[in-house]
Amino acid sequence: MTSDHLTVLKSQALEKFNAFASNSAREEEWRYTNVSALAKKNFPLATNESEINLEALAQWKLENCYHFVLVNGFFNEQASYLPKAVDICALSLESESEDDDDFESVLANEKNGFLVLNFFHSNNGLYLNLEKSEVLDKPLQIIHLTTQEAMVNTYHTVVLEENAQATIIETFINRDNQSYLSNSVLECAIENNAELTLYKLQNESEKAFHFGGVYIQQAETSKFTHHNFALGGLLARSEIHCDLDNDSECELNGLYLGQNRQHLDNHTRINHNQPNGISREFYKGILNNRARGVFQGRVIVAENAQKTDSQMNNRNLLLSADAEIDTKPQLEIYADDVKCSHGMTVGQLEEKSIFYLQSRGIDEETAKHVLTFAFANEMVEKVEFEPLKQLLQQQLLIRLPIEL
Amino acid sequence: MLSIQNLSVNVENKHILKGLNLEVKAGEIHAIMGPNGAGKSTLSHVLSGKAGYDVTDGSVSYNDKNLLDMPAEIRAREGVFLAFQYPVEIPGVSNIYLLKAALNAIRKHRGLSEVDAMDFLTMVKAKVKALDMDEKFLYRAVNEGFSGGEKKRNEILQMAMLEPQLCILDETDSGLDIDALKIVAEGVNSLRAENRAFVMITHYQRLLDYIKPDFVHVLADGKIVKSGGAELALELEEKGYSWLEQGV
């Protein structure tokens, strides 16, 4: 493709994104999350700054990890630490696809404007390919740091070949409480019997827009575990799609913690395409002030996906009368011999629990914080990587000041 | 230590306590007995500061302070402890966290520094052992999945750790088999002290076989209708409550 042609397509992609954002309210998939404010913002595309202060990274870099650092969507080699003897590099758009038809096809067919924008405007991203039976010896932390009021697009692609294993931690942070769009997509193929554990800590600024898409193809007997922590963002949307093959298993855990006017949308889709798949989904939400949460969990069990075993659970805690949650489970089952369940709850802190703690000398406000922390901490306790667990608990404690 | 004068309490506009009087001095053990619906649990809840109880008349003074003016947590910090009839399950909060947070809140109120972590652990482990509990309980969520007996023992463990001055035991014997009852009673007896008083609320005399009260009061229809020594409990066991209620 000529660079002139690509420039034209890139500009069309921007137009398509703006049109999508303006009209998102009409799309069923975006029913609860109106992103038209983004069209009005008209953020410029992020640029690569040569001199950049990376001090903000220090508190987020987890120990005992590899680090893949992106600043405003550009790979920062100096701040990164990559595993050796592993097929890993920083992608750029030109290396993604050499087939002109791909570009035309995305532009013509992709309905999700964020994905169109991401495809054409991502600068760098992670490319990781673990070969057969290769096990990444430490977790790989991808840090997305934004320091500009701009649109930052990143695209990651991961391939785990047969029996390979990896843990990846996506971290999204901002330095100066800015307003921007962080748009990140991760695609992963998990081949036979391979295992991916993916963590996401979304701690964008409370003025920021965030779109994070995770698209997983699972082969036979593979396993995918996701832990999704949505703490930041003015308007944040997380999408996770899993396609399961025979005997494969996926576990999706999530916690969204909204305050002030935050809007946190969690959209998941699990496709049971073949028999004997197992899916476990457990999302918890805590919403305070005027925050709004969305949970849309869709499970599609194909006609031949017999013996599918699927459970979905979404529990919400509303801490204020003005907070809102829209929770929508969608089970579409076309097979007849399956075990599928779902449960949704919305509630408040229990008076009797608050009184019990008060009767032991703990003041009412602390009692509420303790109980809220306990509700959230159930999800944090599922994190197996200790440095991340500690970081998450610190973040919870900033929002819920109690002494542990 | 505790002086209740003419206490009248409404719950959801229903008259429950109707002019109750009670004097409790340091070192004493008082048993309050009575039929169901007499207002026994209302009394324990009003003393511990639970919301939803409307005091229409009377006063409660504790160590010469107006108890009814204090929020629940201040009462606890001032040394009032309620052992719940139905201890609350609190998922996600470990027993040891609650014990430490409570102890430190109370110590802070008394102008003491936070408890040293090692001292705390030594102390709590000794009390756990004395109550014949498994140390694992300390790391489990408060009362979650505990049996009835385990919950009651856990209440006594908290009481032992927090060293209150006024202990209110609300139907502590209910749901206990005889072995658990003995352990709980031993726990209570070991806490008996000159500067500490107990108010035990109970439907049955059984508990009083193991914790000998100095005074027994009969609460019927919202007030104390008869008071006496330990022998009154035996009389009640024999005759039931109806002969007293008829006199009301």
Interface residues (C-beta under 8 A of the other chain):
Chain A: E350 E351 K352 S353 F355 Y356 L357 Q358 S359 R360 G361 I362 D363 E364 T366 A367 V370 L371 F373 A374 F375 N377 E378 E403 L404
Chain B: S48 G49 K50 A51 P71 A72 E73 R75 A76 R77 F81 L82 F84 P87 V88 I90 P91 G92 V93 Y97 L98 A101 A102 N104 A105 I106 H109 A141 V142 Q158 L162
